[in-house]
Amino acid sequence: MASSSLLNRIMAFFRSPQGQRLVAQGRQQMSRPGNRSKLQALLARFRGRR
């Protein structure tokens, strides 16, 4: 199935050094209160559309 192949490729990326750096950057950005509140506002707006 194509979706499982895509999922495997995504998981492999996140296990790679480049993926690990991206995850670390995301965690660092989300540790900042301003960015966290912006994300929560964006998610609330997105969820309201559905």
mmCIF entry with sequence, helices, sheets and N, C-alpha, C, O atoms, coordinates in Angstrom:
data_MODEL
# 
_entry.id   MODEL 
# 
_entity.id                         1 
_entity.type                       polymer 
_entity.pdbx_number_of_molecules   1 
# 
_entity_poly.entity_id                      1 
_entity_poly.type                           'polypeptide(L)' 
_entity_poly.nstd_linkage                   no 
_entity_poly.nstd_monomer                   no 
_entity_poly.pdbx_seq_one_letter_code       MASSSLLNRIMAFFRSPQGQRLVAQGRQQMSRPGNRSKLQALLARFRGRR 
_entity_poly.pdbx_seq_one_letter_code_can   MASSSLLNRIMAFFRSPQGQRLVAQGRQQMSRPGNRSKLQALLARFRGRR 
_entity_poly.pdbx_strand_id                 A 
# 
loop_
_entity_poly_seq.entity_id 
_entity_poly_seq.num 
_entity_poly_seq.mon_id 
_entity_poly_seq.hetero 
1 1  MET n 
1 2  ALA n 
1 3  SER n 
1 4  SER n 
1 5  SER n 
1 6  LEU n 
1 7  LEU n 
1 8  ASN n 
1 9  ARG n 
1 10 ILE n 
1 11 MET n 
1 12 ALA n 
1 13 PHE n 
1 14 PHE n 
1 15 ARG n 
1 16 SER n 
1 17 PRO n 
1 18 GLN n 
1 19 GLY n 
1 20 GLN n 
1 21 ARG n 
1 22 LEU n 
1 23 VAL n 
1 24 ALA n 
1 25 GLN n 
1 26 GLY n 
1 27 ARG n 
1 28 GLN n 
1 29 GLN n 
1 30 MET n 
1 31 SER n 
1 32 ARG n 
1 33 PRO n 
1 34 GLY n 
1 35 ASN n 
1 36 ARG n 
1 37 SER n 
1 38 LYS n 
1 39 LEU n 
1 40 GLN n 
1 41 ALA n 
1 42 LEU n 
1 43 LEU n 
1 44 ALA n 
1 45 ARG n 
1 46 PHE n 
1 47 ARG n 
1 48 GLY n 
1 49 ARG n 
1 50 ARG n 
# 
_struct_asym.id          A 
_struct_asym.entity_id   1 
# 
loop_
_struct_conf.conf_type_id 
_struct_conf.id 
_struct_conf.pdbx_PDB_helix_id 
_struct_conf.beg_label_comp_id 
_struct_conf.beg_label_asym_id 
_struct_conf.beg_label_seq_id 
_struct_conf.pdbx_beg_PDB_ins_code 
_struct_conf.end_label_comp_id 
_struct_conf.end_label_asym_id 
_struct_conf.end_label_seq_id 
_struct_conf.pdbx_end_PDB_ins_code 
_struct_conf.beg_auth_comp_id 
_struct_conf.beg_auth_asym_id 
_struct_conf.beg_auth_seq_id 
_struct_conf.end_auth_comp_id 
_struct_conf.end_auth_asym_id 
_struct_conf.end_auth_seq_id 
_struct_conf.pdbx_PDB_helix_class 
_struct_conf.details 
_struct_conf.pdbx_PDB_helix_length 
HELX_P HELX_P1 AA1 ALA A 2  ? ARG A 15 ? ALA A 2  ARG A 15 1 ? 14 
HELX_P HELX_P2 AA2 PRO A 17 ? MET A 30 ? PRO A 17 MET A 30 1 ? 14 
HELX_P HELX_P3 AA3 PRO A 33 ? ARG A 49 ? PRO A 33 ARG A 49 1 ? 17 
# 
_struct_conf_type.id          HELX_P 
_struct_conf_type.criteria    ? 
_struct_conf_type.reference   ? 
# 
loop_
_atom_site.group_PDB 
_atom_site.id 
_atom_site.type_symbol 
_atom_site.label_atom_id 
_atom_site.label_alt_id 
_atom_site.label_comp_id 
_atom_site.label_asym_id 
_atom_site.label_entity_id 
_atom_site.label_seq_id 
_atom_site.pdbx_PDB_ins_code 
_atom_site.Cartn_x 
_atom_site.Cartn_y 
_atom_site.Cartn_z 
_atom_site.occupancy 
_atom_site.B_iso_or_equiv 
_atom_site.pdbx_formal_charge 
_atom_site.auth_seq_id 
_atom_site.auth_comp_id 
_atom_site.auth_asym_id 
_atom_site.auth_atom_id 
_atom_site.pdbx_PDB_model_num 
ATOM 1   N N  . MET A 1 1  ? 0.845   -1.184 0.000  1.00 0.00 ? 1  MET A N  1 
ATOM 2   C CA . MET A 1 1  ? 0.000   0.000  0.000  1.00 0.00 ? 1  MET A CA 1 
ATOM 3   C C  . MET A 1 1  ? 0.890   1.247  0.000  1.00 0.00 ? 1  MET A C  1 
ATOM 4   O O  . MET A 1 1  ? 1.923   1.270  0.669  1.00 0.00 ? 1  MET A O  1 
ATOM 5   N N  . ALA A 1 2  ? 0.498   2.270  -0.738 1.00 0.00 ? 2  ALA A N  1 
ATOM 6   C CA . ALA A 1 2  ? 1.315   3.466  -0.885 1.00 0.00 ? 2  ALA A CA 1 
ATOM 7   C C  . ALA A 1 2  ? 1.442   4.246  0.417  1.00 0.00 ? 2  ALA A C  1 
ATOM 8   O O  . ALA A 1 2  ? 2.499   4.810  0.700  1.00 0.00 ? 2  ALA A O  1 
ATOM 9   N N  . SER A 1 3  ? 0.378   4.283  1.212  1.00 0.00 ? 3  SER A N  1 
ATOM 10  C CA . SER A 1 3  ? 0.430   5.076  2.439  1.00 0.00 ? 3  SER A CA 1 
ATOM 11  C C  . SER A 1 3  ? 1.400   4.487  3.448  1.00 0.00 ? 3  SER A C  1 
ATOM 12  O O  . SER A 1 3  ? 2.051   5.232  4.181  1.00 0.00 ? 3  SER A O  1 
ATOM 13  N N  . SER A 1 4  ? 1.511   3.162  3.503  1.00 0.00 ? 4  SER A N  1 
ATOM 14  C CA . SER A 1 4  ? 2.466   2.573  4.442  1.00 0.00 ? 4  SER A CA 1 
ATOM 15  C C  . SER A 1 4  ? 3.891   2.830  3.980  1.00 0.00 ? 4  SER A C  1 
ATOM 16  O O  . SER A 1 4  ? 4.784   3.011  4.808  1.00 0.00 ? 4  SER A O  1 
ATOM 17  N N  . SER A 1 5  ? 4.116   2.849  2.678  1.00 0.00 ? 5  SER A N  1 
ATOM 18  C CA . SER A 1 5  ? 5.439   3.159  2.146  1.00 0.00 ? 5  SER A CA 1 
ATOM 19  C C  . SER A 1 5  ? 5.825   4.594  2.487  1.00 0.00 ? 5  SER A C  1 
ATOM 20  O O  . SER A 1 5  ? 6.958   4.869  2.882  1.00 0.00 ? 5  SER A O  1 
ATOM 21  N N  . LEU A 1 6  ? 4.876   5.493  2.332  1.00 0.00 ? 6  LEU A N  1 
ATOM 22  C CA . LEU A 1 6  ? 5.125   6.898  2.662  1.00 0.00 ? 6  LEU A CA 1 
ATOM 23  C C  . LEU A 1 6  ? 5.417   7.054  4.148  1.00 0.00 ? 6  LEU A C  1 
ATOM 24  O O  . LEU A 1 6  ? 6.324   7.790  4.536  1.00 0.00 ? 6  LEU A O  1 
ATOM 25  N N  . LEU A 1 7  ? 4.651   6.362  4.969  1.00 0.00 ? 7  LEU A N  1 
ATOM 26  C CA . LEU A 1 7  ? 4.868   6.415  6.410  1.00 0.00 ? 7  LEU A CA 1 
ATOM 27  C C  . LEU A 1 7  ? 6.254   5.881  6.773  1.00 0.00 ? 7  LEU A C  1 
ATOM 28  O O  . LEU A 1 7  ? 6.933   6.444  7.632  1.00 0.00 ? 7  LEU A O  1 
ATOM 29  N N  . ASN A 1 8  ? 6.670   4.802  6.122  1.00 0.00 ? 8  ASN A N  1 
ATOM 30  C CA . ASN A 1 8  ? 8.006   4.260  6.376  1.00 0.00 ? 8  ASN A CA 1 
ATOM 31  C C  . ASN A 1 8  ? 9.092   5.251  5.986  1.00 0.00 ? 8  ASN A C  1 
ATOM 32  O O  . ASN A 1 8  ? 10.098  5.371  6.685  1.00 0.00 ? 8  ASN A O  1 
ATOM 33  N N  . ARG A 1 9  ? 8.905   5.956  4.887  1.00 0.00 ? 9  ARG A N  1 
ATOM 34  C CA . ARG A 1 9  ? 9.893   6.950  4.457  1.00 0.00 ? 9  ARG A CA 1 
ATOM 35  C C  . ARG A 1 9  ? 9.955   8.116  5.438  1.00 0.00 ? 9  ARG A C  1 
ATOM 36  O O  . ARG A 1 9  ? 11.035  8.633  5.728  1.00 0.00 ? 9  ARG A O  1 
ATOM 37  N N  . ILE A 1 10 ? 8.798   8.528  5.948  1.00 0.00 ? 10 ILE A N  1 
ATOM 38  C CA . ILE A 1 10 ? 8.767   9.618  6.932  1.00 0.00 ? 10 ILE A CA 1 
ATOM 39  C C  . ILE A 1 10 ? 9.467   9.196  8.215  1.00 0.00 ? 10 ILE A C  1 
ATOM 40  O O  . ILE A 1 10 ? 10.256  9.956  8.777  1.00 0.00 ? 10 ILE A O  1 
ATOM 41  N N  . MET A 1 11 ? 9.177   7.989  8.676  1.00 0.00 ? 11 MET A N  1 
ATOM 42  C CA . MET A 1 11 ? 9.811   7.490  9.901  1.00 0.00 ? 11 MET A CA 1 
ATOM 43  C C  . MET A 1 11 ? 11.322  7.366  9.719  1.00 0.00 ? 11 MET A C  1 
ATOM 44  O O  . MET A 1 11 ? 12.082  7.684  10.634 1.00 0.00 ? 11 MET A O  1 
ATOM 45  N N  . ALA A 1 12 ? 11.759  6.913  8.562  1.00 0.00 ? 12 ALA A N  1 
ATOM 46  C CA . ALA A 1 12 ? 13.198  6.802  8.294  1.00 0.00 ? 12 ALA A CA 1 
ATOM 47  C C  . ALA A 1 12 ? 13.842  8.181  8.319  1.00 0.00 ? 12 ALA A C  1 
ATOM 48  O O  . ALA A 1 12 ? 14.956  8.335  8.820  1.00 0.00 ? 12 ALA A O  1 
ATOM 49  N N  . PHE A 1 13 ? 13.150  9.186  7.783  1.00 0.00 ? 13 PHE A N  1 
ATOM 50  C CA . PHE A 1 13 ? 13.692  10.542 7.816  1.00 0.00 ? 13 PHE A CA 1 
ATOM 51  C C  . PHE A 1 13 ? 13.867  11.020 9.253  1.00 0.00 ? 13 PHE A C  1 
ATOM 52  O O  . PHE A 1 13 ? 14.904  11.589 9.592  1.00 0.00 ? 13 PHE A O  1 
ATOM 53  N N  . PHE A 1 14 ? 12.870  10.796 10.096 1.00 0.00 ? 14 PHE A N  1 
ATOM 54  C CA . PHE A 1 14 ? 12.955  11.272 11.472 1.00 0.00 ? 14 PHE A CA 1 
ATOM 55  C C  . PHE A 1 14 ? 14.020  10.538 12.268 1.00 0.00 ? 14 PHE A C  1 
ATOM 56  O O  . PHE A 1 14 ? 14.500  11.054 13.278 1.00 0.00 ? 14 PHE A O  1 
ATOM 57  N N  . ARG A 1 15 ? 14.397  9.344  11.833 1.00 0.00 ? 15 ARG A N  1 
ATOM 58  C CA . ARG A 1 15 ? 15.486  8.624  12.492 1.00 0.00 ? 15 ARG A CA 1 
ATOM 59  C C  . ARG A 1 15 ? 16.858  9.077  12.000 1.00 0.00 ? 15 ARG A C  1 
ATOM 60  O O  . ARG A 1 15 ? 17.865  8.820  12.659 1.00 0.00 ? 15 ARG A O  1 
ATOM 61  N N  . SER A 1 16 ? 16.907  9.748  10.851 1.00 0.00 ? 16 SER A N  1 
ATOM 62  C CA . SER A 1 16 ? 18.175  10.194 10.281 1.00 0.00 ? 16 SER A CA 1 
ATOM 63  C C  . SER A 1 16 ? 18.717  11.390 11.073 1.00 0.00 ? 16 SER A C  1 
ATOM 64  O O  . SER A 1 16 ? 17.969  12.036 11.806 1.00 0.00 ? 16 SER A O  1 
ATOM 65  N N  . PRO A 1 17 ? 20.007  11.683 10.928 1.00 0.00 ? 17 PRO A N  1 
ATOM 66  C CA . PRO A 1 17 ? 20.578  12.850 11.624 1.00 0.00 ? 17 PRO A CA 1 
ATOM 67  C C  . PRO A 1 17 ? 19.878  14.165 11.266 1.00 0.00 ? 17 PRO A C  1 
ATOM 68  O O  . PRO A 1 17 ? 19.666  15.015 12.131 1.00 0.00 ? 17 PRO A O  1 
ATOM 69  N N  . GLN A 1 18 ? 19.527  14.324 10.009 1.00 0.00 ? 18 GLN A N  1 
ATOM 70  C CA . GLN A 1 18 ? 18.831  15.547 9.585  1.00 0.00 ? 18 GLN A CA 1 
ATOM 71  C C  . GLN A 1 18 ? 17.454  15.631 10.238 1.00 0.00 ? 18 GLN A C  1 
ATOM 72  O O  . GLN A 1 18 ? 17.037  16.707 10.669 1.00 0.00 ? 18 GLN A O  1 
ATOM 73  N N  . GLY A 1 19 ? 16.761  14.527 10.313 1.00 0.00 ? 19 GLY A N  1 
ATOM 74  C CA . GLY A 1 19 ? 15.445  14.495 10.961 1.00 0.00 ? 19 GLY A CA 1 
ATOM 75  C C  . GLY A 1 19 ? 15.557  14.773 12.445 1.00 0.00 ? 19 GLY A C  1 
ATOM 76  O O  . GLY A 1 19 ? 14.720  15.475 13.013 1.00 0.00 ? 19 GLY A O  1 
ATOM 77  N N  . GLN A 1 20 ? 16.582  14.227 13.077 1.00 0.00 ? 20 GLN A N  1 
ATOM 78  C CA . GLN A 1 20 ? 16.799  14.471 14.500 1.00 0.00 ? 20 GLN A CA 1 
ATOM 79  C C  . GLN A 1 20 ? 17.061  15.951 14.773 1.00 0.00 ? 20 GLN A C  1 
ATOM 80  O O  . GLN A 1 20 ? 16.584  16.499 15.766 1.00 0.00 ? 20 GLN A O  1 
ATOM 81  N N  . ARG A 1 21 ? 17.822  16.592 13.887 1.00 0.00 ? 21 ARG A N  1 
ATOM 82  C CA . ARG A 1 21 ? 18.072  18.040 14.037 1.00 0.00 ? 21 ARG A CA 1 
ATOM 83  C C  . ARG A 1 21 ? 16.776  18.816 13.910 1.00 0.00 ? 21 ARG A C  1 
ATOM 84  O O  . ARG A 1 21 ? 16.536  19.758 14.665 1.00 0.00 ? 21 ARG A O  1 
ATOM 85  N N  . LEU A 1 22 ? 15.933  18.424 12.954 1.00 0.00 ? 22 LEU A N  1 
ATOM 86  C CA . LEU A 1 22 ? 14.657  19.106 12.747 1.00 0.00 ? 22 LEU A CA 1 
ATOM 87  C C  . LEU A 1 22 ? 13.757  18.961 13.968 1.00 0.00 ? 22 LEU A C  1 
ATOM 88  O O  . LEU A 1 22 ? 13.106  19.922 14.380 1.00 0.00 ? 22 LEU A O  1 
ATOM 89  N N  . VAL A 1 23 ? 13.719  17.771 14.544 1.00 0.00 ? 23 VAL A N  1 
ATOM 90  C CA . VAL A 1 23 ? 12.914  17.534 15.746 1.00 0.00 ? 23 VAL A CA 1 
ATOM 91  C C  . VAL A 1 23 ? 13.441  18.378 16.905 1.00 0.00 ? 23 VAL A C  1 
ATOM 92  O O  . VAL A 1 23 ? 12.660  18.963 17.655 1.00 0.00 ? 23 VAL A O  1 
ATOM 93  N N  . ALA A 1 24 ? 14.761  18.439 17.052 1.00 0.00 ? 24 ALA A N  1 
ATOM 94  C CA . ALA A 1 24 ? 15.355  19.231 18.126 1.00 0.00 ? 24 ALA A CA 1 
ATOM 95  C C  . ALA A 1 24 ? 15.035  20.714 17.960 1.00 0.00 ? 24 ALA A C  1 
ATOM 96  O O  . ALA A 1 24 ? 14.750  21.403 18.940 1.00 0.00 ? 24 ALA A O  1 
ATOM 97  N N  . GLN A 1 25 ? 15.080  21.205 16.723 1.00 0.00 ? 25 GLN A N  1 
ATOM 98  C CA . GLN A 1 25 ? 14.747  22.610 16.469 1.00 0.00 ? 25 GLN A CA 1 
ATOM 99  C C  . GLN A 1 25 ? 13.278  22.880 16.796 1.00 0.00 ? 25 GLN A C  1 
ATOM 100 O O  . GLN A 1 25 ? 12.943  23.916 17.371 1.00 0.00 ? 25 GLN A O  1 
ATOM 101 N N  . GLY A 1 26 ? 12.422  21.955 16.433 1.00 0.00 ? 26 GLY A N  1 
ATOM 102 C CA . GLY A 1 26 ? 10.995  22.120 16.723 1.00 0.00 ? 26 GLY A CA 1 
ATOM 103 C C  . GLY A 1 26 ? 10.736  22.163 18.217 1.00 0.00 ? 26 GLY A C  1 
ATOM 104 O O  . GLY A 1 26 ? 9.956   22.986 18.696 1.00 0.00 ? 26 GLY A O  1 
ATOM 105 N N  . ARG A 1 27 ? 11.390  21.275 18.949 1.00 0.00 ? 27 ARG A N  1 
ATOM 106 C CA . ARG A 1 27 ? 11.224  21.279 20.411 1.00 0.00 ? 27 ARG A CA 1 
ATOM 107 C C  . ARG A 1 27 ? 11.737  22.571 21.011 1.00 0.00 ? 27 ARG A C  1 
ATOM 108 O O  . ARG A 1 27 ? 11.128  23.108 21.936 1.00 0.00 ? 27 ARG A O  1 
ATOM 109 N N  . GLN A 1 28 ? 12.857  23.085 20.495 1.00 0.00 ? 28 GLN A N  1 
ATOM 110 C CA . GLN A 1 28 ? 13.416  24.333 21.006 1.00 0.00 ? 28 GLN A CA 1 
ATOM 111 C C  . GLN A 1 28 ? 12.457  25.495 20.734 1.00 0.00 ? 28 GLN A C  1 
ATOM 112 O O  . GLN A 1 28 ? 12.245  26.344 21.600 1.00 0.00 ? 28 GLN A O  1 
ATOM 113 N N  . GLN A 1 29 ? 11.882  25.531 19.537 1.00 0.00 ? 29 GLN A N  1 
ATOM 114 C CA . GLN A 1 29 ? 10.946  26.600 19.206 1.00 0.00 ? 29 GLN A CA 1 
ATOM 115 C C  . GLN A 1 29 ? 9.681   26.528 20.063 1.00 0.00 ? 29 GLN A C  1 
ATOM 116 O O  . GLN A 1 29 ? 9.146   27.561 20.466 1.00 0.00 ? 29 GLN A O  1 
ATOM 117 N N  . MET A 1 30 ? 9.205   25.324 20.339 1.00 0.00 ? 30 MET A N  1 
ATOM 118 C CA . MET A 1 30 ? 7.976   25.174 21.116 1.00 0.00 ? 30 MET A CA 1 
ATOM 119 C C  . MET A 1 30 ? 8.196   25.411 22.606 1.00 0.00 ? 30 MET A C  1 
ATOM 120 O O  . MET A 1 30 ? 7.234   25.548 23.361 1.00 0.00 ? 30 MET A O  1 
ATOM 121 N N  . SER A 1 31 ? 9.446   25.458 23.030 1.00 0.00 ? 31 SER A N  1 
ATOM 122 C CA . SER A 1 31 ? 9.700   25.752 24.441 1.00 0.00 ? 31 SER A CA 1 
ATOM 123 C C  . SER A 1 31 ? 9.535   27.241 24.731 1.00 0.00 ? 31 SER A C  1 
ATOM 124 O O  . SER A 1 31 ? 9.466   27.653 25.889 1.00 0.00 ? 31 SER A O  1 
ATOM 125 N N  . ARG A 1 32 ? 9.474   28.035 23.681 1.00 0.00 ? 32 ARG A N  1 
ATOM 126 C CA . ARG A 1 32 ? 9.289   29.481 23.858 1.00 0.00 ? 32 ARG A CA 1 
ATOM 127 C C  . ARG A 1 32 ? 7.790   29.782 23.989 1.00 0.00 ? 32 ARG A C  1 
ATOM 128 O O  . ARG A 1 32 ? 7.003   29.366 23.140 1.00 0.00 ? 32 ARG A O  1 
ATOM 129 N N  . PRO A 1 33 ? 7.396   30.495 25.035 1.00 0.00 ? 33 PRO A N  1 
ATOM 130 C CA . PRO A 1 33 ? 5.963   30.734 25.288 1.00 0.00 ? 33 PRO A CA 1 
ATOM 131 C C  . PRO A 1 33 ? 5.238   31.440 24.142 1.00 0.00 ? 33 PRO A C  1 
ATOM 132 O O  . PRO A 1 33 ? 4.089   31.110 23.849 1.00 0.00 ? 33 PRO A O  1 
ATOM 133 N N  . GLY A 1 34 ? 5.878   32.390 23.502 1.00 0.00 ? 34 GLY A N  1 
ATOM 134 C CA . GLY A 1 34 ? 5.224   33.117 22.413 1.00 0.00 ? 34 GLY A CA 1 
ATOM 135 C C  . GLY A 1 34 ? 4.893   32.208 21.245 1.00 0.00 ? 34 GLY A C  1 
ATOM 136 O O  . GLY A 1 34 ? 3.804   32.286 20.676 1.00 0.00 ? 34 GLY A O  1 
ATOM 137 N N  . ASN A 1 35 ? 5.829   31.351 20.892 1.00 0.00 ? 35 ASN A N  1 
ATOM 138 C CA . ASN A 1 35 ? 5.599   30.427 19.777 1.00 0.00 ? 35 ASN A CA 1 
ATOM 139 C C  . ASN A 1 35 ? 4.543   29.402 20.136 1.00 0.00 ? 35 ASN A C  1 
ATOM 140 O O  . ASN A 1 35 ? 3.734   29.014 19.293 1.00 0.00 ? 35 ASN A O  1 
ATOM 141 N N  . ARG A 1 36 ? 4.548   28.967 21.368 1.00 0.00 ? 36 ARG A N  1 
ATOM 142 C CA . ARG A 1 36 ? 3.553   27.973 21.790 1.00 0.00 ? 36 ARG A CA 1 
ATOM 143 C C  . ARG A 1 36 ? 2.142   28.552 21.700 1.00 0.00 ? 36 ARG A C  1 
ATOM 144 O O  . ARG A 1 36 ? 1.217   27.877 21.248 1.00 0.00 ? 36 ARG A O  1 
ATOM 145 N N  . SER A 1 37 ? 1.981   29.808 22.131 1.00 0.00 ? 37 SER A N  1 
ATOM 146 C CA . SER A 1 37 ? 0.640   30.407 22.076 1.00 0.00 ? 37 SER A CA 1 
ATOM 147 C C  . SER A 1 37 ? 0.205   30.640 20.630 1.00 0.00 ? 37 SER A C  1 
ATOM 148 O O  . SER A 1 37 ? -0.977  30.503 20.315 1.00 0.00 ? 37 SER A O  1 
ATOM 149 N N  . LYS A 1 38 ? 1.151   30.994 19.740 1.00 0.00 ? 38 LYS A N  1 
ATOM 150 C CA . LYS A 1 38 ? 0.807   31.162 18.327 1.00 0.00 ? 38 LYS A CA 1 
ATOM 151 C C  . LYS A 1 38 ? 0.341   29.844 17.723 1.00 0.00 ? 38 LYS A C  1 
ATOM 152 O O  . LYS A 1 38 ? -0.622  29.812 16.956 1.00 0.00 ? 38 LYS A O  1 
ATOM 153 N N  . LEU A 1 39 ? 1.028   28.754 18.069 1.00 0.00 ? 39 LEU A N  1 
ATOM 154 C CA . LEU A 1 39 ? 0.640   27.449 17.554 1.00 0.00 ? 39 LEU A CA 1 
ATOM 155 C C  . LEU A 1 39 ? -0.732  27.042 18.064 1.00 0.00 ? 39 LEU A C  1 
ATOM 156 O O  . LEU A 1 39 ? -1.548  26.517 17.306 1.00 0.00 ? 39 LEU A O  1 
ATOM 157 N N  . GLN A 1 40 ? -0.991  27.279 19.342 1.00 0.00 ? 40 GLN A N  1 
ATOM 158 C CA . GLN A 1 40 ? -2.296  26.931 19.903 1.00 0.00 ? 40 GLN A CA 1 
ATOM 159 C C  . GLN A 1 40 ? -3.410  27.715 19.230 1.00 0.00 ? 40 GLN A C  1 
ATOM 160 O O  . GLN A 1 40 ? -4.487  27.172 18.981 1.00 0.00 ? 40 GLN A O  1 
ATOM 161 N N  . ALA A 1 41 ? -3.164  28.991 18.933 1.00 0.00 ? 41 ALA A N  1 
ATOM 162 C CA . ALA A 1 41 ? -4.166  29.813 18.252 1.00 0.00 ? 41 ALA A CA 1 
ATOM 163 C C  . ALA A 1 41 ? -4.404  29.292 16.836 1.00 0.00 ? 41 ALA A C  1 
ATOM 164 O O  . ALA A 1 41 ? -5.544  29.230 16.374 1.00 0.00 ? 41 ALA A O  1 
ATOM 165 N N  . LEU A 1 42 ? -3.331  28.922 16.156 1.00 0.00 ? 42 LEU A N  1 
ATOM 166 C CA . LEU A 1 42 ? -3.459  28.396 14.797 1.00 0.00 ? 42 LEU A CA 1 
ATOM 167 C C  . LEU A 1 42 ? -4.220  27.081 14.791 1.00 0.00 ? 42 LEU A C  1 
ATOM 168 O O  . LEU A 1 42 ? -5.086  26.871 13.942 1.00 0.00 ? 42 LEU A O  1 
ATOM 169 N N  . LEU A 1 43 ? -3.908  26.194 15.727 1.00 0.00 ? 43 LEU A N  1 
ATOM 170 C CA . LEU A 1 43 ? -4.612  24.917 15.811 1.00 0.00 ? 43 LEU A CA 1 
ATOM 171 C C  . LEU A 1 43 ? -6.089  25.111 16.141 1.00 0.00 ? 43 LEU A C  1 
ATOM 172 O O  . LEU A 1 43 ? -6.943  24.409 15.599 1.00 0.00 ? 43 LEU A O  1 
ATOM 173 N N  . ALA A 1 44 ? -6.391  26.047 17.017 1.00 0.00 ? 44 ALA A N  1 
ATOM 174 C CA . ALA A 1 44 ? -7.789  26.313 17.365 1.00 0.00 ? 44 ALA A CA 1 
ATOM 175 C C  . ALA A 1 44 ? -8.549  26.824 16.141 1.00 0.00 ? 44 ALA A C  1 
ATOM 176 O O  . ALA A 1 44 ? -9.704  26.454 15.927 1.00 0.00 ? 44 ALA A O  1 
ATOM 177 N N  . ARG A 1 45 ? -7.909  27.666 15.346 1.00 0.00 ? 45 ARG A N  1 
ATOM 178 C CA . ARG A 1 45 ? -8.550  28.188 14.143 1.00 0.00 ? 45 ARG A CA 1 
ATOM 179 C C  . ARG A 1 45 ? -8.766  27.070 13.127 1.00 0.00 ? 45 ARG A C  1 
ATOM 180 O O  . ARG A 1 45 ? -9.816  26.998 12.488 1.00 0.00 ? 45 ARG A O  1 
ATOM 181 N N  . PHE A 1 46 ? -7.769  26.199 12.982 1.00 0.00 ? 46 PHE A N  1 
ATOM 182 C CA . PHE A 1 46 ? -7.868  25.088 12.047 1.00 0.00 ? 46 PHE A CA 1 
ATOM 183 C C  . PHE A 1 46 ? -8.970  24.112 12.471 1.00 0.00 ? 46 PHE A C  1 
ATOM 184 O O  . PHE A 1 46 ? -9.746  23.644 11.637 1.00 0.00 ? 46 PHE A O  1 
ATOM 185 N N  . ARG A 1 47 ? -9.032  23.817 13.741 1.00 0.00 ? 47 ARG A N  1 
ATOM 186 C CA . ARG A 1 47 ? -10.056 22.893 14.234 1.00 0.00 ? 47 ARG A CA 1 
ATOM 187 C C  . ARG A 1 47 ? -11.454 23.480 14.105 1.00 0.00 ? 47 ARG A C  1 
ATOM 188 O O  . ARG A 1 47 ? -12.421 22.736 13.945 1.00 0.00 ? 47 ARG A O  1 
ATOM 189 N N  . GLY A 1 48 ? -11.577 24.799 14.172 1.00 0.00 ? 48 GLY A N  1 
ATOM 190 C CA . GLY A 1 48 ? -12.874 25.446 14.045 1.00 0.00 ? 48 GLY A CA 1 
ATOM 191 C C  . GLY A 1 48 ? -13.450 25.350 12.644 1.00 0.00 ? 48 GLY A C  1 
ATOM 192 O O  . GLY A 1 48 ? -14.664 25.444 12.462 1.00 0.00 ? 48 GLY A O  1 
ATOM 193 N N  . ARG A 1 49 ? -12.593 25.164 11.658 1.00 0.00 ? 49 ARG A N  1 
ATOM 194 C CA . ARG A 1 49 ? -13.057 25.096 10.271 1.00 0.00 ? 49 ARG A CA 1 
ATOM 195 C C  . ARG A 1 49 ? -13.681 23.760 9.943  1.00 0.00 ? 49 ARG A C  1 
ATOM 196 O O  . ARG A 1 49 ? -14.487 23.671 9.017  1.00 0.00 ? 49 ARG A O  1 
ATOM 197 N N  . ARG A 1 50 ? -13.338 22.733 10.667 1.00 0.00 ? 50 ARG A N  1 
ATOM 198 C CA . ARG A 1 50 ? -13.832 21.389 10.328 1.00 0.00 ? 50 ARG A CA 1 
ATOM 199 C C  . ARG A 1 50 ? -15.207 21.141 10.862 1.00 0.00 ? 50 ARG A C  1 
ATOM 200 O O  . ARG A 1 50 ? -15.761 20.060 10.662 1.00 0.00 ? 50 ARG A O  1 
# 
